[in-house]
């Protein structure tokens, strides 16, 4: 949203506007916000936020129509199968 407002202001001012003449605003409202988002995603992935929001045992988080939950169940099944194979080989 902030980037969109910045782009609108930049467009309204034209090619010789203040924002285009002073590049640090571009770095602040484009680069710094992107770095902040990358840091946030490294701390907590959006899928983890969704799990916390809906709760691990809630019906909404475990709905069959959810692509994330289908992928999670598939990974869990693969891990269980691998664990059984390892137990059989040891």
HTML snippet that shows the backbone in 3Dmol.js (N, CA, C, O; Angstrom):
<script src="https://3Dmol.org/build/3Dmol-min.js"></script>
<div id="view" style="width:600px;height:400px;position:relative"></div>
<script>
const pdb = `
ATOM      1  N   UNK A   1       0.817  -1.187   0.000  1.00  0.00           N
ATOM      2  CA  UNK A   1       0.000   0.000   0.000  1.00  0.00           C
ATOM      3  C   UNK A   1       0.870   1.264   0.000  1.00  0.00           C
ATOM      4  O   UNK A   1       0.598   2.227  -0.718  1.00  0.00           O
ATOM      5  N   UNK A   2       1.915   1.231   0.822  1.00  0.00           N
ATOM      6  CA  UNK A   2       2.810   2.388   0.886  1.00  0.00           C
ATOM      7  C   UNK A   2       3.490   2.608  -0.457  1.00  0.00           C
ATOM      8  O   UNK A   2       3.625   3.740  -0.923  1.00  0.00           O
ATOM      9  N   UNK A   3       3.919   1.504  -1.073  1.00  0.00           N
ATOM     10  CA  UNK A   3       4.578   1.624  -2.378  1.00  0.00           C
ATOM     11  C   UNK A   3       3.621   2.187  -3.417  1.00  0.00           C
ATOM     12  O   UNK A   3       4.030   2.978  -4.267  1.00  0.00           O
ATOM     13  N   UNK A   4       2.367   1.796  -3.364  1.00  0.00           N
ATOM     14  CA  UNK A   4       1.376   2.299  -4.322  1.00  0.00           C
ATOM     15  C   UNK A   4       1.165   3.796  -4.151  1.00  0.00           C
ATOM     16  O   UNK A   4       1.093   4.532  -5.135  1.00  0.00           O
ATOM     17  N   UNK A   5       1.069   4.242  -2.922  1.00  0.00           N
ATOM     18  CA  UNK A   5       0.903   5.677  -2.661  1.00  0.00           C
ATOM     19  C   UNK A   5       2.129   6.442  -3.150  1.00  0.00           C
ATOM     20  O   UNK A   5       2.006   7.517  -3.737  1.00  0.00           O
ATOM     21  N   UNK A   6       3.308   5.884  -2.905  1.00  0.00           N
ATOM     22  CA  UNK A   6       4.538   6.517  -3.381  1.00  0.00           C
ATOM     23  C   UNK A   6       4.539   6.611  -4.902  1.00  0.00           C
ATOM     24  O   UNK A   6       4.898   7.647  -5.462  1.00  0.00           O
ATOM     25  N   UNK A   7       4.139   5.528  -5.570  1.00  0.00           N
ATOM     26  CA  UNK A   7       4.117   5.531  -7.037  1.00  0.00           C
ATOM     27  C   UNK A   7       3.119   6.550  -7.580  1.00  0.00           C
ATOM     28  O   UNK A   7       3.392   7.209  -8.583  1.00  0.00           O
ATOM     29  N   UNK A   8       1.984   6.684  -6.935  1.00  0.00           N
ATOM     30  CA  UNK A   8       0.994   7.678  -7.375  1.00  0.00           C
ATOM     31  C   UNK A   8       1.561   9.089  -7.236  1.00  0.00           C
ATOM     32  O   UNK A   8       1.452   9.906  -8.151  1.00  0.00           O
ATOM     33  N   UNK A   9       2.166   9.364  -6.087  1.00  0.00           N
ATOM     34  CA  UNK A   9       2.768  10.691  -5.875  1.00  0.00           C
ATOM     35  C   UNK A   9       3.888  10.938  -6.876  1.00  0.00           C
ATOM     36  O   UNK A   9       4.026  12.046  -7.393  1.00  0.00           O
ATOM     37  N   UNK A  10       4.675   9.929  -7.145  1.00  0.00           N
ATOM     38  CA  UNK A  10       5.766  10.052  -8.113  1.00  0.00           C
ATOM     39  C   UNK A  10       5.209  10.346  -9.510  1.00  0.00           C
ATOM     40  O   UNK A  10       5.744  11.189 -10.230  1.00  0.00           O
ATOM     41  N   UNK A  11       4.156   9.665  -9.880  1.00  0.00           N
ATOM     42  CA  UNK A  11       3.544   9.870 -11.195  1.00  0.00           C
ATOM     43  C   UNK A  11       2.929  11.256 -11.323  1.00  0.00           C
ATOM     44  O   UNK A  11       3.060  11.900 -12.364  1.00  0.00           O
ATOM     45  N   UNK A  12       2.263  11.717 -10.279  1.00  0.00           N
ATOM     46  CA  UNK A  12       1.613  13.030 -10.312  1.00  0.00           C
ATOM     47  C   UNK A  12       2.645  14.145 -10.480  1.00  0.00           C
ATOM     48  O   UNK A  12       2.390  15.130 -11.173  1.00  0.00           O
ATOM     49  N   UNK A  13       3.817  13.987  -9.840  1.00  0.00           N
ATOM     50  CA  UNK A  13       4.851  15.031  -9.915  1.00  0.00           C
ATOM     51  C   UNK A  13       5.522  15.107 -11.282  1.00  0.00           C
ATOM     52  O   UNK A  13       6.081  16.141 -11.647  1.00  0.00           O
ATOM     53  N   UNK A  14       5.467  14.031 -12.024  1.00  0.00           N
ATOM     54  CA  UNK A  14       6.067  14.042 -13.355  1.00  0.00           C
ATOM     55  C   UNK A  14       7.546  13.702 -13.337  1.00  0.00           C
ATOM     56  O   UNK A  14       8.110  13.342 -12.303  1.00  0.00           O
ATOM     57  N   UNK A  15       8.168  13.827 -14.524  1.00  0.00           N
ATOM     58  CA  UNK A  15       9.569  13.438 -14.690  1.00  0.00           C
ATOM     59  C   UNK A  15      10.548  14.325 -13.926  1.00  0.00           C
ATOM     60  O   UNK A  15      11.631  13.867 -13.561  1.00  0.00           O
ATOM     61  N   UNK A  16      10.195  15.560 -13.683  1.00  0.00           N
ATOM     62  CA  UNK A  16      11.111  16.452 -12.975  1.00  0.00           C
ATOM     63  C   UNK A  16      10.638  16.731 -11.547  1.00  0.00           C
ATOM     64  O   UNK A  16      10.976  17.763 -10.967  1.00  0.00           O
ATOM     65  N   UNK A  17       9.856  15.806 -10.985  1.00  0.00           N
ATOM     66  CA  UNK A  17       9.323  15.985  -9.640  1.00  0.00           C
ATOM     67  C   UNK A  17      10.370  15.749  -8.554  1.00  0.00           C
ATOM     68  O   UNK A  17      11.458  15.233  -8.809  1.00  0.00           O
ATOM     69  N   UNK A  18      10.008  16.140  -7.352  1.00  0.00           N
ATOM     70  CA  UNK A  18      10.909  16.047  -6.207  1.00  0.00           C
ATOM     71  C   UNK A  18      11.323  14.606  -5.926  1.00  0.00           C
ATOM     72  O   UNK A  18      12.489  14.338  -5.638  1.00  0.00           O
ATOM     73  N   UNK A  19      10.383  13.692  -6.008  1.00  0.00           N
ATOM     74  CA  UNK A  19      10.682  12.295  -5.671  1.00  0.00           C
ATOM     75  C   UNK A  19      11.673  11.665  -6.651  1.00  0.00           C
ATOM     76  O   UNK A  19      12.536  10.884  -6.248  1.00  0.00           O
ATOM     77  N   UNK A  20      11.551  12.000  -7.926  1.00  0.00           N
ATOM     78  CA  UNK A  20      12.504  11.457  -8.899  1.00  0.00           C
ATOM     79  C   UNK A  20      13.860  12.161  -8.837  1.00  0.00           C
ATOM     80  O   UNK A  20      14.881  11.580  -9.204  1.00  0.00           O
ATOM     81  N   UNK A  21      13.868  13.394  -8.379  1.00  0.00           N
ATOM     82  CA  UNK A  21      15.126  14.125  -8.254  1.00  0.00           C
ATOM     83  C   UNK A  21      15.939  13.677  -7.045  1.00  0.00           C
ATOM     84  O   UNK A  21      17.158  13.845  -7.023  1.00  0.00           O
ATOM     85  N   UNK A  22      15.282  13.112  -6.048  1.00  0.00           N
ATOM     86  CA  UNK A  22      15.952  12.675  -4.822  1.00  0.00           C
ATOM     87  C   UNK A  22      15.738  11.172  -4.657  1.00  0.00           C
ATOM     88  O   UNK A  22      14.701  10.729  -4.164  1.00  0.00           O
ATOM     89  N   UNK A  23      16.734  10.400  -5.076  1.00  0.00           N
ATOM     90  CA  UNK A  23      16.613   8.950  -5.160  1.00  0.00           C
ATOM     91  C   UNK A  23      16.435   8.255  -3.814  1.00  0.00           C
ATOM     92  O   UNK A  23      15.921   7.137  -3.764  1.00  0.00           O
ATOM     93  N   UNK A  24      16.847   8.889  -2.734  1.00  0.00           N
ATOM     94  CA  UNK A  24      16.751   8.209  -1.437  1.00  0.00           C
ATOM     95  C   UNK A  24      15.306   7.871  -1.088  1.00  0.00           C
ATOM     96  O   UNK A  24      15.066   6.911  -0.356  1.00  0.00           O
ATOM     97  N   UNK A  25      14.332   8.638  -1.596  1.00  0.00           N
ATOM     98  CA  UNK A  25      12.929   8.295  -1.360  1.00  0.00           C
ATOM     99  C   UNK A  25      12.561   6.995  -2.063  1.00  0.00           C
ATOM    100  O   UNK A  25      11.811   6.175  -1.534  1.00  0.00           O
ATOM    101  N   UNK A  26      13.096   6.825  -3.250  1.00  0.00           N
ATOM    102  CA  UNK A  26      12.868   5.583  -3.984  1.00  0.00           C
ATOM    103  C   UNK A  26      13.432   4.394  -3.220  1.00  0.00           C
ATOM    104  O   UNK A  26      12.773   3.361  -3.104  1.00  0.00           O
ATOM    105  N   UNK A  27      14.645   4.534  -2.698  1.00  0.00           N
ATOM    106  CA  UNK A  27      15.253   3.451  -1.932  1.00  0.00           C
ATOM    107  C   UNK A  27      14.483   3.168  -0.651  1.00  0.00           C
ATOM    108  O   UNK A  27      14.334   2.014  -0.250  1.00  0.00           O
ATOM    109  N   UNK A  28      13.998   4.220  -0.016  1.00  0.00           N
ATOM    110  CA  UNK A  28      13.258   4.048   1.233  1.00  0.00           C
ATOM    111  C   UNK A  28      11.934   3.328   1.002  1.00  0.00           C
ATOM    112  O   UNK A  28      11.624   2.352   1.685  1.00  0.00           O
ATOM    113  N   UNK A  29      11.156   3.812   0.038  1.00  0.00           N
ATOM    114  CA  UNK A  29       9.813   3.268  -0.145  1.00  0.00           C
ATOM    115  C   UNK A  29       9.759   2.034  -1.031  1.00  0.00           C
ATOM    116  O   UNK A  29       8.703   1.406  -1.115  1.00  0.00           O
ATOM    117  N   UNK A  30      10.824   1.664  -1.683  1.00  0.00           N
ATOM    118  CA  UNK A  30      10.857   0.425  -2.464  1.00  0.00           C
ATOM    119  C   UNK A  30      11.795  -0.588  -1.827  1.00  0.00           C
ATOM    120  O   UNK A  30      11.363  -1.654  -1.388  1.00  0.00           O
ATOM    121  N   UNK A  31      13.063  -0.258  -1.776  1.00  0.00           N
ATOM    122  CA  UNK A  31      14.062  -1.210  -1.289  1.00  0.00           C
ATOM    123  C   UNK A  31      13.925  -1.559   0.175  1.00  0.00           C
ATOM    124  O   UNK A  31      13.956  -2.736   0.534  1.00  0.00           O
ATOM    125  N   UNK A  32      13.775  -0.559   1.031  1.00  0.00           N
ATOM    126  CA  UNK A  32      13.721  -0.816   2.469  1.00  0.00           C
ATOM    127  C   UNK A  32      12.496  -1.641   2.834  1.00  0.00           C
ATOM    128  O   UNK A  32      12.582  -2.527   3.684  1.00  0.00           O
ATOM    129  N   UNK A  33      11.367  -1.369   2.213  1.00  0.00           N
ATOM    130  CA  UNK A  33      10.165  -2.148   2.503  1.00  0.00           C
ATOM    131  C   UNK A  33      10.313  -3.592   2.033  1.00  0.00           C
ATOM    132  O   UNK A  33       9.834  -4.510   2.699  1.00  0.00           O
ATOM    133  N   UNK A  34      10.964  -3.799   0.906  1.00  0.00           N
ATOM    134  CA  UNK A  34      11.194  -5.162   0.426  1.00  0.00           C
ATOM    135  C   UNK A  34      12.139  -5.923   1.356  1.00  0.00           C
ATOM    136  O   UNK A  34      11.921  -7.103   1.630  1.00  0.00           O
ATOM    137  N   UNK A  35      13.167  -5.268   1.834  1.00  0.00           N
ATOM    138  CA  UNK A  35      14.088  -5.901   2.789  1.00  0.00           C
ATOM    139  C   UNK A  35      13.349  -6.249   4.072  1.00  0.00           C
ATOM    140  O   UNK A  35      13.567  -7.321   4.636  1.00  0.00           O
ATOM    141  N   UNK A  36      12.488  -5.371   4.537  1.00  0.00           N
ATOM    142  CA  UNK A  36      11.708  -5.634   5.738  1.00  0.00           C
ATOM    143  C   UNK A  36      10.813  -6.866   5.565  1.00  0.00           C
ATOM    144  O   UNK A  36      10.712  -7.694   6.471  1.00  0.00           O
ATOM    145  N   UNK A  37      10.174  -6.983   4.416  1.00  0.00           N
ATOM    146  CA  UNK A  37       9.319  -8.137   4.146  1.00  0.00           C
ATOM    147  C   UNK A  37      10.155  -9.415   4.076  1.00  0.00           C
ATOM    148  O   UNK A  37       9.729 -10.452   4.584  1.00  0.00           O
ATOM    149  N   UNK A  38      11.327  -9.361   3.460  1.00  0.00           N
ATOM    150  CA  UNK A  38      12.195 -10.546   3.400  1.00  0.00           C
ATOM    151  C   UNK A  38      12.618 -10.981   4.795  1.00  0.00           C
ATOM    152  O   UNK A  38      12.654 -12.177   5.084  1.00  0.00           O
ATOM    153  N   UNK A  39      12.934 -10.040   5.651  1.00  0.00           N
ATOM    154  CA  UNK A  39      13.311 -10.364   7.030  1.00  0.00           C
ATOM    155  C   UNK A  39      12.127 -11.000   7.753  1.00  0.00           C
ATOM    156  O   UNK A  39      12.290 -11.993   8.461  1.00  0.00           O
ATOM    157  N   UNK A  40      10.948 -10.434   7.576  1.00  0.00           N
ATOM    158  CA  UNK A  40       9.759 -10.993   8.224  1.00  0.00           C
ATOM    159  C   UNK A  40       9.501 -12.415   7.750  1.00  0.00           C
ATOM    160  O   UNK A  40       9.153 -13.275   8.560  1.00  0.00           O
ATOM    161  N   UNK A  41       9.662 -12.684   6.454  1.00  0.00           N
ATOM    162  CA  UNK A  41       9.430 -14.029   5.930  1.00  0.00           C
ATOM    163  C   UNK A  41      10.501 -15.010   6.405  1.00  0.00           C
ATOM    164  O   UNK A  41      10.235 -16.208   6.505  1.00  0.00           O
ATOM    165  N   UNK A  42      11.703 -14.522   6.699  1.00  0.00           N
ATOM    166  CA  UNK A  42      12.735 -15.408   7.242  1.00  0.00           C
ATOM    167  C   UNK A  42      12.464 -15.739   8.702  1.00  0.00           C
ATOM    168  O   UNK A  42      12.855 -16.808   9.172  1.00  0.00           O
ATOM    169  N   UNK A  43      11.811 -14.853   9.419  1.00  0.00           N
ATOM    170  CA  UNK A  43      11.478 -15.108  10.819  1.00  0.00           C
ATOM    171  C   UNK A  43      10.298 -16.061  10.908  1.00  0.00           C
ATOM    172  O   UNK A  43      10.351 -17.040  11.652  1.00  0.00           O
ATOM    173  N   UNK A  44       9.238 -15.790  10.164  1.00  0.00           N
ATOM    174  CA  UNK A  44       8.054 -16.644  10.213  1.00  0.00           C
ATOM    175  C   UNK A  44       7.405 -16.700   8.837  1.00  0.00           C
ATOM    176  O   UNK A  44       7.009 -15.675   8.283  1.00  0.00           O
ATOM    177  N   UNK A  45       7.302 -17.899   8.295  1.00  0.00           N
ATOM    178  CA  UNK A  45       6.695 -18.107   6.990  1.00  0.00           C
ATOM    179  C   UNK A  45       5.185 -17.864   7.078  1.00  0.00           C
ATOM    180  O   UNK A  45       4.576 -18.183   8.098  1.00  0.00           O
ATOM    181  N   UNK A  46       4.575 -17.310   6.036  1.00  0.00           N
ATOM    182  CA  UNK A  46       3.133 -17.037   6.073  1.00  0.00           C
ATOM    183  C   UNK A  46       2.280 -18.274   6.386  1.00  0.00           C
ATOM    184  O   UNK A  46       1.214 -18.145   6.989  1.00  0.00           O
ATOM    185  N   UNK A  47       2.730 -19.458   5.989  1.00  0.00           N
ATOM    186  CA  UNK A  47       1.987 -20.670   6.299  1.00  0.00           C
ATOM    187  C   UNK A  47       1.931 -20.912   7.806  1.00  0.00           C
ATOM    188  O   UNK A  47       0.923 -21.404   8.314  1.00  0.00           O
ATOM    189  N   UNK A  48       2.997 -20.573   8.523  1.00  0.00           N
ATOM    190  CA  UNK A  48       2.995 -20.714   9.974  1.00  0.00           C
ATOM    191  C   UNK A  48       2.019 -19.737  10.617  1.00  0.00           C
ATOM    192  O   UNK A  48       1.372 -20.064  11.613  1.00  0.00           O
ATOM    193  N   UNK A  49       1.914 -18.547  10.053  1.00  0.00           N
ATOM    194  CA  UNK A  49       0.961 -17.568  10.566  1.00  0.00           C
ATOM    195  C   UNK A  49      -0.463 -18.086  10.372  1.00  0.00           C
ATOM    196  O   UNK A  49      -1.311 -17.932  11.252  1.00  0.00           O
ATOM    197  N   UNK A  50      -0.718 -18.696   9.227  1.00  0.00           N
ATOM    198  CA  UNK A  50      -2.044 -19.253   8.955  1.00  0.00           C
ATOM    199  C   UNK A  50      -2.371 -20.355   9.961  1.00  0.00           C
ATOM    200  O   UNK A  50      -3.493 -20.414  10.462  1.00  0.00           O
ATOM    201  N   UNK A  51      -1.424 -21.215  10.259  1.00  0.00           N
ATOM    202  CA  UNK A  51      -1.654 -22.277  11.234  1.00  0.00           C
ATOM    203  C   UNK A  51      -1.951 -21.691  12.612  1.00  0.00           C
ATOM    204  O   UNK A  51      -2.838 -22.176  13.314  1.00  0.00           O
ATOM    205  N   UNK A  52      -1.224 -20.666  12.999  1.00  0.00           N
ATOM    206  CA  UNK A  52      -1.476 -20.034  14.293  1.00  0.00           C
ATOM    207  C   UNK A  52      -2.838 -19.347  14.325  1.00  0.00           C
ATOM    208  O   UNK A  52      -3.547 -19.390  15.331  1.00  0.00           O
ATOM    209  N   UNK A  53      -3.189 -18.719  13.219  1.00  0.00           N
ATOM    210  CA  UNK A  53      -4.452 -17.990  13.150  1.00  0.00           C
ATOM    211  C   UNK A  53      -5.649 -18.939  13.242  1.00  0.00           C
ATOM    212  O   UNK A  53      -6.587 -18.698  14.002  1.00  0.00           O
ATOM    213  N   UNK A  54      -5.603 -20.017  12.461  1.00  0.00           N
ATOM    214  CA  UNK A  54      -6.723 -20.951  12.435  1.00  0.00           C
ATOM    215  C   UNK A  54      -6.648 -21.991  13.541  1.00  0.00           C
ATOM    216  O   UNK A  54      -7.658 -22.613  13.870  1.00  0.00           O
ATOM    217  N   UNK A  55      -5.491 -22.185  14.108  1.00  0.00           N
ATOM    218  CA  UNK A  55      -5.331 -23.215  15.142  1.00  0.00           C
ATOM    219  C   UNK A  55      -4.997 -24.541  14.488  1.00  0.00           C
ATOM    220  O   UNK A  55      -5.525 -24.865  13.424  1.00  0.00           O
ATOM    221  N   UNK A  56      -4.132 -25.300  15.113  1.00  0.00           N
ATOM    222  CA  UNK A  56      -3.670 -26.554  14.518  1.00  0.00           C
ATOM    223  C   UNK A  56      -4.780 -27.585  14.411  1.00  0.00           C
ATOM    224  O   UNK A  56      -4.783 -28.376  13.467  1.00  0.00           O
ATOM    225  N   UNK A  57      -5.719 -27.605  15.342  1.00  0.00           N
ATOM    226  CA  UNK A  57      -6.749 -28.630  15.327  1.00  0.00           C
ATOM    227  C   UNK A  57      -8.084 -28.156  14.798  1.00  0.00           C
ATOM    228  O   UNK A  57      -9.060 -28.904  14.839  1.00  0.00           O
ATOM    229  N   UNK A  58      -8.152 -26.939  14.304  1.00  0.00           N
ATOM    230  CA  UNK A  58      -9.447 -26.416  13.884  1.00  0.00           C
ATOM    231  C   UNK A  58      -9.894 -27.029  12.569  1.00  0.00           C
ATOM    232  O   UNK A  58      -9.080 -27.512  11.781  1.00  0.00           O
ATOM    233  N   UNK A  59     -11.162 -27.004  12.352  1.00  0.00           N
ATOM    234  CA  UNK A  59     -11.727 -27.573  11.129  1.00  0.00           C
ATOM    235  C   UNK A  59     -11.310 -26.766   9.906  1.00  0.00           C
ATOM    236  O   UNK A  59     -11.066 -27.336   8.842  1.00  0.00           O
ATOM    237  N   UNK A  60     -11.226 -25.439  10.045  1.00  0.00           N
ATOM    238  CA  UNK A  60     -10.858 -24.580   8.913  1.00  0.00           C
ATOM    239  C   UNK A  60      -9.441 -24.868   8.449  1.00  0.00           C
ATOM    240  O   UNK A  60      -9.180 -24.870   7.246  1.00  0.00           O
ATOM    241  N   UNK A  61      -8.521 -25.111   9.372  1.00  0.00           N
ATOM    242  CA  UNK A  61      -7.129 -25.348   8.996  1.00  0.00           C
ATOM    243  C   UNK A  61      -6.943 -26.715   8.367  1.00  0.00           C
ATOM    244  O   UNK A  61      -5.983 -26.928   7.627  1.00  0.00           O
ATOM    245  N   UNK A  62      -7.856 -27.657   8.651  1.00  0.00           N
ATOM    246  CA  UNK A  62      -7.682 -29.010   8.149  1.00  0.00           C
ATOM    247  C   UNK A  62      -8.691 -29.363   7.068  1.00  0.00           C
ATOM    248  O   UNK A  62      -8.911 -30.544   6.796  1.00  0.00           O
ATOM    249  N   UNK A  63      -9.303 -28.374   6.452  1.00  0.00           N
ATOM    250  CA  UNK A  63     -10.303 -28.650   5.431  1.00  0.00           C
ATOM    251  C   UNK A  63      -9.650 -29.338   4.238  1.00  0.00           C
ATOM    252  O   UNK A  63      -8.500 -29.065   3.894  1.00  0.00           O
ATOM    253  N   UNK A  64     -10.398 -30.220   3.628  1.00  0.00           N
ATOM    254  CA  UNK A  64      -9.873 -30.992   2.503  1.00  0.00           C
ATOM    255  C   UNK A  64      -9.607 -30.119   1.286  1.00  0.00           C
ATOM    256  O   UNK A  64      -8.749 -30.447   0.466  1.00  0.00           O
ATOM    257  N   UNK A  65     -10.332 -29.010   1.158  1.00  0.00           N
ATOM    258  CA  UNK A  65     -10.163 -28.139   0.007  1.00  0.00           C
ATOM    259  C   UNK A  65      -8.912 -27.283   0.066  1.00  0.00           C
ATOM    260  O   UNK A  65      -8.530 -26.668  -0.929  1.00  0.00           O
ATOM    261  N   UNK A  66      -8.280 -27.240   1.211  1.00  0.00           N
ATOM    262  CA  UNK A  66      -7.102 -26.395   1.371  1.00  0.00           C
ATOM    263  C   UNK A  66      -5.892 -27.061   0.737  1.00  0.00           C
ATOM    264  O   UNK A  66      -5.510 -28.165   1.126  1.00  0.00           O
ATOM    265  N   UNK A  67      -5.290 -26.391  -0.241  1.00  0.00           N
ATOM    266  CA  UNK A  67      -4.113 -26.942  -0.912  1.00  0.00           C
ATOM    267  C   UNK A  67      -2.971 -27.128   0.067  1.00  0.00           C
ATOM    268  O   UNK A  67      -2.263 -28.133   0.002  1.00  0.00           O
ATOM    269  N   UNK A  68      -2.775 -26.170   0.982  1.00  0.00           N
ATOM    270  CA  UNK A  68      -1.698 -26.265   1.964  1.00  0.00           C
ATOM    271  C   UNK A  68      -1.872 -27.481   2.853  1.00  0.00           C
ATOM    272  O   UNK A  68      -0.905 -28.178   3.159  1.00  0.00           O
ATOM    273  N   UNK A  69      -3.103 -27.736   3.269  1.00  0.00           N
ATOM    274  CA  UNK A  69      -3.340 -28.877   4.146  1.00  0.00           C
ATOM    275  C   UNK A  69      -3.162 -30.185   3.392  1.00  0.00           C
ATOM    276  O   UNK A  69      -2.681 -31.157   3.974  1.00  0.00           O
ATOM    277  N   UNK A  70      -3.532 -30.244   2.119  1.00  0.00           N
ATOM    278  CA  UNK A  70      -3.312 -31.449   1.333  1.00  0.00           C
ATOM    279  C   UNK A  70      -1.818 -31.714   1.184  1.00  0.00           C
ATOM    280  O   UNK A  70      -1.375 -32.856   1.305  1.00  0.00           O
ATOM    281  N   UNK A  71      -1.055 -30.684   0.927  1.00  0.00           N
ATOM    282  CA  UNK A  71       0.398 -30.843   0.804  1.00  0.00           C
ATOM    283  C   UNK A  71       0.999 -31.268   2.139  1.00  0.00           C
ATOM    284  O   UNK A  71       1.902 -32.104   2.177  1.00  0.00           O
ATOM    285  N   UNK A  72       0.505 -30.699   3.222  1.00  0.00           N
ATOM    286  CA  UNK A  72       1.011 -31.052   4.545  1.00  0.00           C
ATOM    287  C   UNK A  72       0.712 -32.510   4.862  1.00  0.00           C
ATOM    288  O   UNK A  72       1.575 -33.228   5.369  1.00  0.00           O
ATOM    289  N   UNK A  73      -0.502 -32.948   4.565  1.00  0.00           N
ATOM    290  CA  UNK A  73      -0.858 -34.357   4.809  1.00  0.00           C
ATOM    291  C   UNK A  73      -0.005 -35.283   3.964  1.00  0.00           C
ATOM    292  O   UNK A  73       0.415 -36.341   4.435  1.00  0.00           O
ATOM    293  N   UNK A  74       0.257 -34.902   2.728  1.00  0.00           N
ATOM    294  CA  UNK A  74       1.091 -35.720   1.852  1.00  0.00           C
ATOM    295  C   UNK A  74       2.507 -35.834   2.414  1.00  0.00           C
ATOM    296  O   UNK A  74       3.092 -36.917   2.414  1.00  0.00           O
ATOM    297  N   UNK A  75       3.062 -34.706   2.897  1.00  0.00           N
ATOM    298  CA  UNK A  75       4.401 -34.743   3.492  1.00  0.00           C
ATOM    299  C   UNK A  75       4.420 -35.589   4.756  1.00  0.00           C
ATOM    300  O   UNK A  75       5.380 -36.320   5.000  1.00  0.00           O
ATOM    301  N   UNK A  76       3.360 -35.494   5.567  1.00  0.00           N
ATOM    302  CA  UNK A  76       3.286 -36.298   6.785  1.00  0.00           C
ATOM    303  C   UNK A  76       3.247 -37.785   6.444  1.00  0.00           C
ATOM    304  O   UNK A  76       3.906 -38.593   7.098  1.00  0.00           O
ATOM    305  N   UNK A  77       2.468 -38.147   5.412  1.00  0.00           N
ATOM    306  CA  UNK A  77       2.394 -39.548   4.992  1.00  0.00           C
ATOM    307  C   UNK A  77       3.745 -40.030   4.491  1.00  0.00           C
ATOM    308  O   UNK A  77       4.148 -41.156   4.785  1.00  0.00           O
ATOM    309  N   UNK A  78       4.457 -39.185   3.732  1.00  0.00           N
ATOM    310  CA  UNK A  78       5.794 -39.557   3.248  1.00  0.00           C
ATOM    311  C   UNK A  78       6.756 -39.772   4.410  1.00  0.00           C
ATOM    312  O   UNK A  78       7.551 -40.711   4.391  1.00  0.00           O
ATOM    313  N   UNK A  79       6.690 -38.913   5.414  1.00  0.00           N
ATOM    314  CA  UNK A  79       7.572 -39.048   6.576  1.00  0.00           C
ATOM    315  C   UNK A  79       7.266 -40.318   7.352  1.00  0.00           C
ATOM    316  O   UNK A  79       8.178 -41.010   7.803  1.00  0.00           O
ATOM    317  N   UNK A  80       5.982 -40.625   7.508  1.00  0.00           N
ATOM    318  CA  UNK A  80       5.605 -41.851   8.210  1.00  0.00           C
ATOM    319  C   UNK A  80       6.090 -43.077   7.447  1.00  0.00           C
ATOM    320  O   UNK A  80       6.609 -44.017   8.049  1.00  0.00           O
ATOM    321  N   UNK A  81       5.925 -43.073   6.125  1.00  0.00           N
ATOM    322  CA  UNK A  81       6.378 -44.185   5.299  1.00  0.00           C
ATOM    323  C   UNK A  81       7.893 -44.341   5.400  1.00  0.00           C
ATOM    324  O   UNK A  81       8.398 -45.456   5.530  1.00  0.00           O
ATOM    325  N   UNK A  82       8.618 -43.218   5.340  1.00  0.00           N
ATOM    326  CA  UNK A  82      10.077 -43.281   5.468  1.00  0.00           C
ATOM    327  C   UNK A  82      10.500 -43.804   6.829  1.00  0.00           C
ATOM    328  O   UNK A  82      11.468 -44.558   6.932  1.00  0.00           O
ATOM    329  N   UNK A  83       9.780 -43.411   7.879  1.00  0.00           N
ATOM    330  CA  UNK A  83      10.102 -43.883   9.222  1.00  0.00           C
ATOM    331  C   UNK A  83       9.890 -45.394   9.323  1.00  0.00           C
ATOM    332  O   UNK A  83      10.691 -46.090   9.947  1.00  0.00           O
ATOM    333  N   UNK A  84       8.819 -45.905   8.714  1.00  0.00           N
ATOM    334  CA  UNK A  84       8.567 -47.344   8.721  1.00  0.00           C
ATOM    335  C   UNK A  84       9.634 -48.093   7.939  1.00  0.00           C
ATOM    336  O   UNK A  84      10.067 -49.171   8.348  1.00  0.00           O
ATOM    337  N   UNK A  85      10.059 -47.525   6.813  1.00  0.00           N
ATOM    338  CA  UNK A  85      11.114 -48.164   6.024  1.00  0.00           C
ATOM    339  C   UNK A  85      12.424 -48.215   6.795  1.00  0.00           C
ATOM    340  O   UNK A  85      13.129 -49.223   6.758  1.00  0.00           O
ATOM    341  N   UNK A  86      12.750 -47.144   7.488  1.00  0.00           N
ATOM    342  CA  UNK A  86      13.988 -47.098   8.276  1.00  0.00           C
ATOM    343  C   UNK A  86      13.926 -48.093   9.425  1.00  0.00           C
ATOM    344  O   UNK A  86      14.923 -48.746   9.736  1.00  0.00           O
ATOM    345  N   UNK A  87      12.767 -48.214  10.055  1.00  0.00           N
ATOM    346  CA  UNK A  87      12.618 -49.183  11.144  1.00  0.00           C
ATOM    347  C   UNK A  87      12.802 -50.597  10.637  1.00  0.00           C
ATOM    348  O   UNK A  87      13.377 -51.442  11.324  1.00  0.00           O
ATOM    349  N   UNK A  88      12.313 -50.856   9.430  1.00  0.00           N
ATOM    350  CA  UNK A  88      12.438 -52.193   8.865  1.00  0.00           C
ATOM    351  C   UNK A  88      13.861 -52.527   8.443  1.00  0.00           C
ATOM    352  O   UNK A  88      14.240 -53.698   8.433  1.00  0.00           O
ATOM    353  N   UNK A  89      14.647 -51.529   8.099  1.00  0.00           N
ATOM    354  CA  UNK A  89      16.014 -51.759   7.638  1.00  0.00           C
ATOM    355  C   UNK A  89      16.999 -51.864   8.788  1.00  0.00           C
ATOM    356  O   UNK A  89      18.052 -52.486   8.651  1.00  0.00           O
ATOM    357  N   UNK A  90      16.663 -51.258   9.925  1.00  0.00           N
ATOM    358  CA  UNK A  90      17.604 -51.237  11.055  1.00  0.00           C
ATOM    359  C   UNK A  90      17.597 -52.528  11.790  1.00  0.00           C
ATOM    360  O   UNK A  90      18.328 -52.686  12.768  1.00  0.00           O
TER     361      UNK A  90
END
`;
const viewer = $3Dmol.createViewer("view");
viewer.addModel(pdb, "pdb");
viewer.setStyle({}, {cartoon: {color: "spectrum"}});
viewer.zoomTo();
viewer.render();
</script>
